[in-house]
Amino acid sequence: MPVADAATILHADLDAFYASVEVRDDPRLRDLPVAVGGGVILAATYEARRHGVRSAMSGTEARRRCPGLRIVPARFEEYVASSKRVMNVFERYTPLVESISIDEAFLDVAGSVRLFGSPPNIARSLRRAVRDEIGLPISVGVATTKHLAKIASRVAKPDGLVVVPPGRETEFLHPLPVTYLWGVGPVGEERLARYGISTIGQLADLRSETLAQWLGEHWGPHLWHLANNHDSRPVERSTGSGSVGAQSAGGATDLEVRHRTLLSLADRIGTRLRRKERAGRRITVRVRFDDMSAVTRAVTLPGPIAETTAIHHQATTLADALVAERGEGRGVTLVGISVSMLHKAPHIQMELSLSGLPEDAVVRAGSTENLRHRDLDAAVDRVRNRFGRKSVQRAVVLGSESEVRSPTDEMEEEDR
C-alpha cells in the first residue's frame, strides 16, 4: 500500500513502443518518420506524429500526410520479449509492479527508498537502466496516486520525468486540459466545452450531481472523482498467472462486424487458454474510437472460463455497453479482449441453482449450456491440432479472418 501523503507511486510508460523497438533494431531509421503496421498503423514515432500520423489510421492516409513515411511490418514476438526485459528491470526496484499493458506499469516504491533512494531518484535510475540495457526511451510520472502518476508520465513525454510533490497535486492537475483525464477524447472535450469546461480545474469545481446530469450517472461522477484526484487504488502486484489477449485494428463501428470480430478474437484467445490448460475469471474489453481515445471495461466472473462462446458472449456485452455509453458520434477503429485472473483449468463442478450468478448461462462455468460449448471446443481443438487451424471455422467468421490483426499474448500500446 502507498505511504500516506508520500509520492511513492510511479507510472512508467515506454514511448511509441513498437516504433521505438524498430528504430532500436535498425539504426538507419533513427530520426526518420517511422510507422509500424501495413493496412492499419499500429504505432508511429514522434517524427511521424508531427505530420499527423496516428495509430489506427490507414496506411494510405498515413502516407498521404507524410510522403516520406517509412512503414515497417510488426514483429510482435520481439515486442513481447522487449516488454518482459523492461518489466524485469522494474522488479529490481520493487516487487510491487502492476503491469497494465505491454508497454506500461505502475510501481509502488514506498518500501524501496532505503535501498535505492527517494522515489524521484528511483525513477531516474529506472529510466537510465531501460535506456542503457534495453535501448528504449521511457517516460515516468511520480505522484501520490495511480491516476496522477499516469497523467504525470503523459506530461513527461517524450522520454522525460515529471514528479508531482505531495501537497501540490491540485496545482499540477487543475490547469491541465480535460483531455488529460482517462477516457476524455476530442468528442468528450467538445461535449464538455458546450458547458464552458476546458480544464480539469473547472471540472473539479462542479458538483458531482451536475456532471451526472450532463454526462450520465456513471461517467459524470467518475470524471469528477478523477478531476479531484480521488484515487485510493493500491498498486497490485502482477502475478505469474498473467493474461491472454488479442485485438483487431480496423473498422468495427457496425454491430455485426464488431460481433464477428470479437468472435474471431475470442476463438483465438480460447484456443490459447485451452492449449495452456488455463481458464480465467476476469474478462476485459478494450474499444478505441476514431478520435484516438481508448476505453476499457471489465467484469469478474464467479468461476473461470476458457470456452470461445462464453468469452464472446461476455465480450460483446461489455463492448456494446461501452459503445452505447461512450461512442456517440464516433466510429470504432479497434476492439480487443483480454482474459486474466488465470487458473489451472479446474475439474468442472456441475452448477447448483444459487443466487447471485450471471444471467447468461453460457458464461457460468458448470452450467449445462457452458458444458455443451466446452465439449464443442474440445472437438474443434482436436480437429485443428491434427489438420490445422483453418480446417474448422465458425461459419459467421468465414472470409473475415484477415480482419483480425495483431493477435498477441499482451494488449497493444495505446497512442501516446
C-alpha positions as CSV (number, residue, x, y, z in Angstrom):
1,M,0.0,0.0,0.0
2,P,1.3,3.5,-0.7
3,V,2.6,5.5,2.2
4,A,0.1,8.2,3.2
5,D,0.9,11.7,1.9
6,A,4.0,10.4,0.0
7,A,4.7,10.5,-3.7
8,T,5.8,6.8,-4.0
9,I,3.8,5.6,-6.9
10,L,5.5,5.6,-10.4
11,H,3.8,5.2,-13.7
12,A,6.4,4.1,-16.3
13,D,5.4,4.2,-20.0
14,L,7.6,3.2,-22.9
15,D,7.5,5.9,-25.6
16,A,6.0,4.9,-29.0
17,F,6.9,1.4,-28.0
18,Y,6.6,-0.7,-31.2
19,A,8.2,2.1,-33.3
20,S,11.0,2.6,-30.8
21,V,11.8,-1.1,-30.9
22,E,12.1,-0.9,-34.7
23,V,14.3,2.2,-34.6
24,R,16.5,0.5,-31.9
25,D,17.0,-2.6,-34.1
26,D,17.6,-0.7,-37.3
27,P,19.6,2.5,-36.6
28,R,19.0,3.6,-40.3
29,L,15.5,4.6,-39.1
30,R,16.8,6.9,-36.4
31,D,15.3,10.5,-36.7
32,L,13.1,9.4,-39.6
33,P,9.2,9.4,-39.6
34,V,8.5,5.7,-39.0
35,A,5.3,3.8,-38.5
36,V,4.6,0.1,-37.7
37,G,1.8,-1.8,-39.4
38,G,0.6,-2.0,-43.0
39,G,-3.0,-1.6,-43.9
40,V,-3.5,-0.1,-40.5
41,I,-1.0,1.9,-38.5
42,L,-0.2,0.3,-35.1
43,A,2.4,2.8,-33.8
44,A,4.4,5.8,-35.0
45,T,7.5,7.7,-34.0
46,Y,7.2,11.2,-32.8
47,E,8.8,12.4,-36.1
48,A,5.8,10.8,-37.9
49,R,3.3,12.1,-35.4
50,R,4.4,15.7,-36.1
51,H,2.9,15.1,-39.6
52,G,-0.4,13.8,-38.2
53,V,0.3,10.1,-38.4
54,R,-1.5,8.2,-35.6
55,S,-2.3,4.6,-34.7
56,A,-5.5,3.1,-36.1
57,M,-5.0,5.3,-39.2
58,S,-5.0,3.6,-42.6
59,G,-1.6,3.2,-44.2
60,T,-2.8,5.1,-47.2
61,E,-3.9,8.1,-45.1
62,A,-0.6,8.0,-43.2
63,R,1.5,8.1,-46.4
64,R,-0.7,11.0,-47.7
65,R,0.0,13.0,-44.6
66,C,3.7,12.1,-44.5
67,P,5.1,11.3,-48.0
68,G,8.5,10.3,-46.6
69,L,7.0,7.9,-44.1
70,R,8.8,4.5,-43.6
71,I,6.3,1.8,-42.7
72,V,7.7,-1.4,-41.3
73,P,5.9,-4.7,-40.5
74,A,5.1,-5.5,-36.9
75,R,7.2,-8.1,-35.0
76,F,5.1,-9.0,-32.1
77,E,7.5,-11.6,-30.7
78,E,10.2,-9.0,-30.4
79,Y,7.8,-6.5,-28.7
80,V,6.8,-9.1,-26.1
81,A,10.4,-10.1,-25.5
82,S,11.4,-6.4,-25.0
83,S,8.5,-5.8,-22.7
84,K,9.5,-8.7,-20.5
85,R,13.0,-7.3,-20.2
86,V,11.7,-3.9,-19.2
87,M,9.4,-5.5,-16.6
88,N,12.4,-7.4,-15.2
89,V,14.2,-4.0,-14.7
90,F,11.2,-2.7,-12.8
91,E,11.2,-5.7,-10.5
92,R,14.8,-4.9,-9.4
93,Y,13.5,-1.8,-7.6
94,T,10.3,-3.2,-6.1
95,P,8.2,-6.3,-6.1
96,L,5.1,-4.2,-6.3
97,V,4.9,-3.9,-10.1
98,E,1.5,-3.8,-11.7
99,S,1.8,-4.3,-15.5
100,I,-1.3,-2.8,-17.2
101,S,-0.3,-3.4,-20.8
102,I,2.7,-4.5,-22.9
103,D,4.3,-1.0,-22.6
104,E,3.4,0.4,-19.2
105,A,3.2,-0.4,-15.5
106,F,2.7,1.1,-12.1
107,L,5.3,0.7,-9.3
108,D,4.9,1.3,-5.6
109,V,8.4,2.1,-4.3
110,A,7.5,3.0,-0.7
111,G,9.4,0.0,0.6
112,S,12.5,0.6,-1.6
113,V,13.7,4.1,-0.5
114,R,16.2,2.8,2.0
115,L,17.9,0.7,-0.7
116,F,17.6,3.0,-3.8
117,G,17.0,6.5,-2.5
118,S,14.0,8.8,-3.0
119,P,11.2,7.9,-5.5
120,P,12.5,10.6,-8.0
121,N,16.0,9.0,-7.7
122,I,14.5,5.6,-8.3
123,A,12.6,6.9,-11.4
124,R,15.8,8.4,-12.8
125,S,17.8,5.2,-12.2
126,L,15.0,3.1,-13.7
127,R,14.9,5.3,-16.8
128,R,18.7,5.1,-17.2
129,A,18.6,1.3,-16.9
130,V,15.9,0.8,-19.5
131,R,17.8,3.2,-21.9
132,D,21.3,1.7,-21.3
133,E,20.3,-2.0,-21.1
134,I,17.4,-2.3,-23.5
135,G,17.8,0.7,-25.7
136,L,14.3,2.1,-25.3
137,P,13.1,5.6,-24.3
138,I,10.7,5.7,-21.3
139,S,8.7,8.4,-19.5
140,V,7.9,8.2,-15.8
141,G,5.5,10.1,-13.6
142,V,5.8,10.1,-9.8
143,A,2.9,11.0,-7.6
144,T,0.8,10.1,-4.6
145,T,-1.9,8.2,-6.6
146,K,-2.0,6.0,-9.6
147,H,-4.3,8.3,-11.6
148,L,-2.0,11.3,-11.0
149,A,1.2,9.3,-11.8
150,K,-0.3,8.3,-15.1
151,I,-1.1,11.9,-16.0
152,A,2.4,12.9,-14.9
153,S,4.0,10.4,-17.2
154,R,1.9,11.7,-20.1
155,V,3.1,15.3,-19.3
156,A,6.7,13.9,-19.3
157,K,6.5,12.5,-22.8
158,P,8.6,12.0,-24.8
159,D,11.5,10.5,-22.8
160,G,11.0,12.5,-19.6
161,L,10.3,12.5,-15.9
162,V,7.7,14.5,-14.0
163,V,7.4,14.5,-10.2
164,V,4.2,15.8,-8.5
165,P,5.2,16.6,-4.9
166,P,2.8,15.9,-2.1
167,G,0.6,18.8,-1.4
168,R,0.9,20.2,-4.9
169,E,-1.4,17.8,-6.7
170,T,-4.1,20.4,-7.3
171,E,-1.6,23.0,-8.5
172,F,-0.3,20.5,-11.1
173,L,-3.6,18.9,-12.1
174,H,-6.2,21.6,-12.4
175,P,-4.6,23.8,-15.2
176,L,-4.4,20.8,-17.5
177,P,-6.9,20.3,-20.3
178,V,-9.7,17.9,-19.6
179,T,-8.3,15.5,-22.3
180,Y,-5.6,14.5,-19.8
181,L,-8.3,12.6,-17.8
182,W,-8.5,8.9,-18.7
183,G,-11.1,8.4,-21.4
184,V,-11.8,12.0,-22.4
185,G,-11.0,12.3,-26.1
186,P,-11.9,15.0,-28.6
187,V,-15.6,14.1,-28.5
188,G,-15.7,14.3,-24.7
189,E,-13.7,17.5,-24.9
190,E,-16.3,19.0,-27.3
191,R,-19.2,17.9,-25.1
192,L,-17.7,19.5,-22.0
193,A,-16.9,22.6,-24.0
194,R,-20.6,23.1,-24.6
195,Y,-20.8,23.8,-20.8
196,G,-17.8,26.0,-20.8
197,I,-15.5,23.4,-19.3
198,S,-12.0,23.1,-20.8
199,T,-9.7,22.4,-17.9
200,I,-9.6,19.8,-15.2
201,G,-9.9,22.5,-12.5
202,Q,-13.1,23.8,-14.0
203,L,-14.5,20.2,-13.9
204,A,-13.4,19.7,-10.3
205,D,-15.2,22.9,-9.2
206,L,-18.6,21.5,-10.3
207,R,-20.8,19.3,-8.2
208,S,-20.8,15.6,-8.9
209,E,-24.5,15.7,-9.3
210,T,-24.2,18.3,-12.0
211,L,-21.9,16.1,-14.0
212,A,-24.2,13.2,-13.6
213,Q,-27.0,15.2,-15.2
214,W,-24.7,16.3,-18.1
215,L,-22.8,13.1,-18.7
216,G,-24.7,10.2,-17.1
217,E,-24.9,8.7,-13.7
218,H,-21.7,6.6,-14.1
219,W,-19.5,8.7,-16.3
220,G,-20.1,12.1,-14.8
221,P,-19.3,11.3,-11.1
222,H,-16.3,9.1,-12.4
223,L,-14.8,12.2,-14.1
224,W,-15.5,14.3,-11.1
225,H,-13.5,12.0,-8.8
226,L,-10.6,11.9,-11.3
227,A,-10.6,15.7,-11.5
228,N,-10.4,15.9,-7.7
229,N,-7.6,13.2,-7.6
230,H,-9.8,10.8,-5.6
231,D,-8.0,7.5,-6.2
232,S,-7.4,5.1,-3.4
233,R,-6.4,2.2,-5.6
234,P,-3.2,0.5,-4.4
235,V,-0.6,-0.9,-6.8
236,E,-1.4,-4.6,-7.1
237,R,1.5,-6.9,-7.9
238,S,1.1,-8.7,-11.2
239,T,1.1,-12.4,-10.6
240,G,2.6,-15.1,-12.7
241,S,-0.8,-16.2,-13.9
242,G,-0.7,-13.4,-16.5
243,S,-3.3,-12.8,-19.1
244,V,-4.1,-13.8,-22.7
245,G,-5.4,-11.2,-25.1
246,A,-5.8,-10.2,-28.7
247,Q,-7.2,-7.2,-30.6
248,S,-8.1,-6.1,-34.0
249,A,-7.3,-2.8,-35.6
250,G,-9.9,-2.0,-38.2
251,G,-13.4,-0.6,-38.7
252,A,-15.8,-2.2,-36.2
253,T,-18.5,0.5,-35.9
254,D,-21.1,-1.7,-37.4
255,L,-22.6,-4.0,-34.8
256,E,-22.5,-7.1,-37.0
257,V,-18.8,-6.5,-37.9
258,R,-17.9,-5.8,-34.3
259,H,-19.6,-9.0,-33.0
260,R,-17.9,-11.1,-35.8
261,T,-14.5,-9.6,-35.0
262,L,-15.0,-10.2,-31.3
263,L,-15.9,-13.8,-32.0
264,S,-12.7,-14.3,-34.0
265,L,-10.7,-12.8,-31.2
266,A,-12.5,-15.0,-28.6
267,D,-11.7,-18.0,-30.7
268,R,-8.0,-17.2,-30.7
269,I,-7.9,-16.5,-27.0
270,G,-10.0,-19.5,-26.1
271,T,-7.8,-21.8,-28.1
272,R,-4.6,-20.4,-26.4
273,L,-6.2,-20.8,-23.0
274,R,-7.2,-24.4,-23.6
275,R,-3.8,-25.2,-25.1
276,K,-2.1,-23.9,-21.9
277,E,-4.7,-25.6,-19.7
278,R,-5.8,-22.3,-18.3
279,A,-9.1,-20.6,-17.6
280,G,-9.8,-17.0,-16.5
281,R,-12.3,-15.2,-14.3
282,R,-11.7,-11.6,-15.5
283,I,-12.8,-10.5,-19.0
284,T,-11.6,-7.1,-20.2
285,V,-12.7,-5.4,-23.4
286,R,-10.9,-2.5,-25.0
287,V,-12.5,-0.2,-27.5
288,R,-10.7,2.6,-29.4
289,F,-12.7,5.2,-31.2
290,D,-11.8,7.2,-34.3
291,D,-10.8,10.2,-32.2
292,M,-7.9,8.0,-30.9
293,S,-9.4,7.8,-27.4
294,A,-9.4,4.3,-25.9
295,V,-11.6,2.9,-23.1
296,T,-11.8,-0.4,-21.3
297,R,-14.4,-2.2,-19.2
298,A,-14.0,-5.5,-17.3
299,V,-16.1,-8.0,-15.3
300,T,-15.0,-10.7,-12.9
301,L,-17.0,-13.9,-13.1
302,P,-17.7,-16.3,-10.3
303,G,-15.8,-19.1,-12.0
304,P,-13.0,-19.3,-14.6
305,I,-13.9,-19.9,-18.2
306,A,-12.0,-20.8,-21.4
307,E,-14.8,-21.5,-23.8
308,T,-14.9,-19.5,-27.0
309,T,-18.6,-18.8,-26.9
310,A,-18.5,-17.8,-23.2
311,I,-15.7,-15.4,-23.8
312,H,-17.5,-14.0,-26.9
313,H,-20.8,-13.5,-25.1
314,Q,-19.2,-11.6,-22.2
315,A,-17.0,-9.5,-24.5
316,T,-19.9,-8.4,-26.8
317,T,-21.9,-7.4,-23.7
318,L,-19.1,-5.3,-22.5
319,A,-18.2,-3.8,-25.9
320,D,-21.8,-2.9,-26.8
321,A,-22.3,-1.2,-23.4
322,L,-19.1,0.8,-24.0
323,V,-20.1,1.9,-27.4
324,A,-23.6,2.8,-26.3
325,E,-22.3,4.9,-23.4
326,R,-19.2,6.5,-24.9
327,G,-19.4,6.2,-28.7
328,E,-21.9,8.9,-29.6
329,G,-20.9,10.4,-32.9
330,R,-17.7,8.3,-33.1
331,G,-16.6,5.3,-35.1
332,V,-14.9,2.3,-33.7
333,T,-11.4,1.6,-35.0
334,L,-10.2,-1.1,-32.7
335,V,-11.6,-3.8,-30.3
336,G,-9.7,-6.1,-28.0
337,I,-10.3,-8.8,-25.4
338,S,-8.1,-9.9,-22.6
339,V,-8.7,-12.8,-20.2
340,S,-6.9,-12.6,-16.8
341,M,-7.0,-13.9,-13.3
342,L,-6.0,-17.2,-14.8
343,H,-6.2,-20.5,-13.0
344,K,-5.0,-24.0,-13.8
345,A,-8.0,-25.3,-15.7
346,P,-10.1,-26.9,-13.0
347,H,-12.2,-30.0,-13.0
348,I,-15.7,-28.8,-13.7
349,Q,-18.2,-28.8,-10.8
350,M,-21.8,-29.1,-12.0
351,E,-23.7,-25.9,-11.3
352,L,-26.1,-25.6,-8.4
353,S,-29.0,-23.2,-8.5
354,L,-27.7,-20.3,-6.3
355,S,-28.5,-16.7,-6.3
356,G,-26.0,-14.1,-7.5
357,L,-25.0,-15.9,-10.6
358,P,-24.7,-14.2,-14.0
359,E,-28.0,-14.4,-16.0
360,D,-26.2,-15.6,-19.1
361,A,-25.8,-19.3,-18.6
362,V,-23.1,-19.6,-21.2
363,V,-20.6,-17.7,-19.0
364,R,-21.4,-19.8,-15.9
365,A,-18.7,-22.5,-15.5
366,G,-20.5,-25.8,-14.9
367,S,-23.9,-24.8,-16.3
368,T,-25.5,-27.2,-18.8
369,E,-25.1,-24.6,-21.6
370,N,-21.5,-23.9,-20.8
371,L,-20.6,-27.6,-20.7
372,R,-22.2,-28.1,-24.2
373,H,-19.8,-25.4,-25.6
374,R,-16.9,-26.9,-23.7
375,D,-17.5,-30.2,-25.4
376,L,-17.8,-28.4,-28.8
377,D,-14.5,-26.6,-28.2
378,A,-12.7,-29.8,-27.3
379,A,-13.9,-31.4,-30.6
380,V,-12.8,-28.4,-32.6
381,D,-9.4,-28.3,-30.9
382,R,-8.8,-32.0,-31.7
383,V,-9.5,-31.4,-35.4
384,R,-7.4,-28.3,-35.6
385,N,-4.5,-30.0,-33.8
386,R,-4.5,-32.7,-36.5
387,F,-5.4,-30.7,-39.6
388,G,-4.5,-27.1,-38.9
389,R,-6.4,-24.1,-37.6
390,K,-8.3,-23.3,-40.8
391,S,-9.7,-26.8,-41.1
392,V,-12.6,-25.9,-38.8
393,Q,-14.1,-22.4,-38.7
394,R,-17.3,-20.9,-37.4
395,A,-19.5,-20.0,-40.4
396,V,-20.0,-16.4,-39.3
397,V,-16.3,-15.6,-39.4
398,L,-15.5,-17.3,-42.7
399,G,-13.8,-14.9,-45.0
400,S,-13.2,-12.4,-42.2
401,E,-10.2,-13.9,-40.5
402,S,-7.9,-11.3,-42.3
403,E,-9.7,-8.6,-40.4
404,V,-8.3,-9.8,-37.1
405,R,-4.9,-8.3,-36.9
406,S,-2.0,-8.5,-34.4
407,P,-3.1,-11.2,-32.0
408,T,-0.6,-11.3,-29.1
409,D,-0.4,-12.5,-25.6
410,E,-0.4,-8.9,-24.5
411,M,-2.6,-5.9,-25.2
412,E,-1.1,-3.5,-27.7
413,E,0.1,0.0,-26.8
414,E,-2.3,3.0,-26.8
415,D,-1.5,6.0,-29.0
416,R,0.8,8.2,-26.7
